[in-house]
Each structure stands twice: as structure tokens, then as C-alpha cells.
């Protein structure tokens, strides 16, 4: 459940749960659980702004993926998540070419395995890279593709993040009405997540997450 805590903004619990998961998996020699836990740890560190430690975790899993001795079992699944996270980290660090390479690898694997959640991540990353390059038309095309898949699978986290990415695109293009509409759509999805959450602590951590606060700020009534 470490990934779930991260999706709900509870980075501290996500850190603790994934650290324990990784330690237990190392004792068992379970490559899949090691990889999943350490990719999640990389994602948590990115959320907390510790890009150096995030890089260490993700590079470690990347070495595991490339090691011929690593079990083939589920390697494709965690590799797809890994490439999405490496692309996200590279983009955060301003390495757009590297980000594009990893996003392409994520999309290639996700397409081959029809992993729709990772298809959304891959297309959204391509869109965010295009926004960073000010390639507005390309950004809109691929973000619309991400949104179409996110709506089809109904994954709330991927859906609000994709609406927010479209909001950033419209904001960069100086189209405030379209930006507000995209952030408002993201807000409605987040409201739905909060409505279904029974745990008050998770509701509070979701509210406090910087990305969620940004969505609420940019979708405020005008």
C-alpha cells in the first residue's frame, strides 16, 4: 500500500512502508518487490524535493533491470514504471533529451503490454516535455491522448494529473479560460477522491499535498 499513500499525498507513510518493503524483499531475494519498492521510494523522494536520493534509488533499479541475472518475472511491469519515473526526474532536472528517451521507453513497453495506466503516464510526460520545449501543438495532441485513455480507464490519480498538465499547457499559452477549465476538471476529480476517503489522516494529507493545493488555487472561483 506504499504507492497508495504516495498517491494520496502521505509521503511520510509512503517512505516508511516502501523502505520496509524493500528491506524485506532484499532478505528474500525478491527482485520484483525490491524494484517496485525502490521505484516508489524514488517517487517519494521526488515529491519531497530530494532529487539526489531519488536518482540513487531509480539508478539502482535501472541497474537491476539491465542485469542479466535479474529474474524475468514481471520485469516488464516494473520497468515501465521505472522509465516513467526516470523521465519525470530527468524533466524535473531540466534534462529534456534524457526525459524524452525514458518517456519513449515507457510508452514502448506500455504499448506492447497494453498497460493503460502507464500509457497515460507516458503520453502525459511527452506532453510535459513538449510544454517545456514550448512545442504547444505537439503538447496538446499528446496530452489529449493521455486524457482520452485516463477517462477510459477511470483512474482518478492519472485523470486529475492529466487535467492539471493541460492546465499548465493552457497557462503557458496565455489562455487563462482554458487553463481554469482544465484545473477545475482536475479539482472535481480530486473532490471525488476525497469524498470516497474514509481515513481523516489521508484526507488531510491529500489536502496538504503541494500539487493538490496548486490545483485548488488555480481552480478557485473567479
JOVEN-V165827 format. One record per backbone hydrogen bond with DSSP energy under -1.0 kcal/mol. NH is the residue of the N-H (numbers start at 1). CO is the residue of the C=O. E is the energy in kcal/mol with one decimal. If there is no record, write none. Layout:
nh->NH co->CO e->E
nh->NH co->CO e->E
//
This chain:
nh->5 co->1 e->-1.9
nh->6 co->2 e->-1.6
nh->7 co->3 e->-2.4
nh->8 co->4 e->-1.6
nh->9 co->6 e->-2.0
nh->10 co->5 e->-2.8
nh->11 co->9 e->-1.6
nh->14 co->10 e->-2.1
nh->15 co->11 e->-2.4
nh->16 co->12 e->-2.1
nh->17 co->13 e->-2.9
nh->18 co->14 e->-2.2
nh->19 co->15 e->-2.1
nh->20 co->16 e->-2.2
nh->21 co->17 e->-2.1
nh->22 co->18 e->-2.5
nh->23 co->19 e->-2.3
nh->24 co->20 e->-2.3
nh->25 co->21 e->-2.1
nh->26 co->22 e->-2.1
nh->27 co->23 e->-1.6
nh->28 co->24 e->-1.4
nh->29 co->25 e->-1.3
nh->30 co->25 e->-2.4
nh->31 co->29 e->-1.0
nh->34 co->30 e->-2.3
nh->35 co->31 e->-2.8
nh->36 co->32 e->-2.7
nh->37 co->33 e->-2.5
nh->38 co->34 e->-2.6
nh->39 co->35 e->-2.5
nh->40 co->36 e->-2.2
nh->41 co->37 e->-2.1
nh->42 co->38 e->-2.0
nh->43 co->39 e->-2.4
nh->44 co->40 e->-2.6
nh->45 co->41 e->-2.6
nh->46 co->42 e->-2.0
nh->47 co->43 e->-2.2
nh->48 co->44 e->-2.1
nh->49 co->46 e->-1.1
nh->50 co->45 e->-2.5
nh->51 co->49 e->-1.4
nh->54 co->50 e->-2.0
nh->55 co->51 e->-2.3
nh->56 co->52 e->-1.8
nh->57 co->53 e->-2.4
nh->58 co->54 e->-2.5
nh->59 co->55 e->-2.8
nh->60 co->56 e->-2.0
nh->61 co->57 e->-1.8
nh->62 co->58 e->-2.2
nh->63 co->59 e->-2.2
nh->64 co->60 e->-1.6
nh->65 co->61 e->-2.6
nh->66 co->62 e->-1.8
nh->70 co->67 e->-2.0
nh->75 co->72 e->-2.3
nh->78 co->74 e->-1.8
nh->79 co->75 e->-2.2
nh->80 co->76 e->-1.8
nh->81 co->77 e->-1.5
nh->82 co->78 e->-2.6
nh->83 co->79 e->-2.7
nh->84 co->80 e->-1.8
nh->85 co->81 e->-2.4
nh->86 co->82 e->-2.9
nh->87 co->83 e->-2.1
nh->88 co->84 e->-2.3
nh->89 co->85 e->-2.5
nh->90 co->86 e->-2.6
nh->91 co->87 e->-2.5
nh->92 co->88 e->-2.3
nh->93 co->89 e->-2.0
nh->94 co->91 e->-1.4
nh->95 co->90 e->-3.0
nh->96 co->94 e->-1.3
nh->99 co->95 e->-2.3
nh->100 co->96 e->-2.4
nh->101 co->97 e->-2.0
nh->102 co->98 e->-2.3
nh->103 co->99 e->-2.5
nh->104 co->100 e->-2.4
nh->105 co->101 e->-1.9
nh->106 co->102 e->-2.4
nh->107 co->103 e->-2.5
nh->108 co->104 e->-2.5
nh->109 co->105 e->-2.1
nh->110 co->106 e->-2.7
nh->111 co->107 e->-2.6
nh->112 co->108 e->-2.1
nh->113 co->109 e->-2.1
nh->115 co->110 e->-2.0
nh->116 co->114 e->-1.3
nh->119 co->115 e->-1.7
nh->120 co->116 e->-2.2
nh->121 co->117 e->-1.9
nh->122 co->118 e->-2.7
nh->123 co->119 e->-2.7
nh->124 co->120 e->-2.7
nh->125 co->121 e->-2.6
nh->126 co->122 e->-2.2
nh->127 co->123 e->-2.2
nh->128 co->124 e->-2.6
nh->129 co->125 e->-2.5
nh->130 co->126 e->-2.2
nh->131 co->127 e->-2.3
nh->132 co->128 e->-2.2
nh->133 co->129 e->-1.5
nh->134 co->131 e->-1.6
nh->135 co->130 e->-3.1
nh->136 co->134 e->-1.3
nh->139 co->135 e->-2.5
nh->140 co->136 e->-2.5
nh->141 co->137 e->-2.3
nh->142 co->138 e->-2.4
nh->143 co->139 e->-2.3
nh->144 co->140 e->-2.2
nh->145 co->141 e->-1.5
nh->146 co->142 e->-2.3
nh->147 co->143 e->-2.5
nh->148 co->144 e->-2.4
nh->149 co->145 e->-1.9
nh->150 co->146 e->-2.6
nh->151 co->147 e->-2.7
nh->152 co->148 e->-1.7
nh->153 co->149 e->-2.4
nh->154 co->150 e->-1.7
nh->159 co->155 e->-2.2
nh->160 co->156 e->-2.7
nh->161 co->157 e->-2.1
nh->162 co->158 e->-1.6
nh->163 co->159 e->-2.4
nh->164 co->160 e->-2.4
nh->165 co->161 e->-1.9
nh->166 co->162 e->-2.1
nh->167 co->163 e->-2.1
nh->168 co->164 e->-2.3
nh->169 co->165 e->-2.1
nh->170 co->166 e->-2.6
nh->171 co->167 e->-2.3
nh->172 co->168 e->-2.6
nh->173 co->169 e->-1.9
nh->174 co->171 e->-1.4
nh->175 co->170 e->-2.9
nh->179 co->175 e->-2.2
nh->180 co->176 e->-2.6
nh->181 co->177 e->-2.2
nh->182 co->178 e->-2.1
nh->183 co->179 e->-2.5
nh->184 co->180 e->-2.7
nh->185 co->181 e->-2.1
nh->186 co->182 e->-2.0
nh->187 co->183 e->-2.5
nh->188 co->184 e->-2.2
nh->189 co->185 e->-1.5
nh->190 co->186 e->-2.3
nh->191 co->187 e->-2.9
nh->192 co->188 e->-1.7
nh->193 co->189 e->-1.9
nh->194 co->190 e->-2.6
nh->195 co->191 e->-2.3
nh->196 co->192 e->-1.4
nh->203 co->199 e->-2.1
nh->204 co->200 e->-2.3
nh->205 co->201 e->-2.4
nh->206 co->202 e->-2.3
nh->207 co->203 e->-2.2
nh->208 co->204 e->-1.9
nh->213 co->209 e->-2.6
nh->214 co->210 e->-2.2
nh->215 co->211 e->-1.7
nh->216 co->212 e->-2.4
nh->217 co->213 e->-2.6
nh->218 co->214 e->-2.6
//
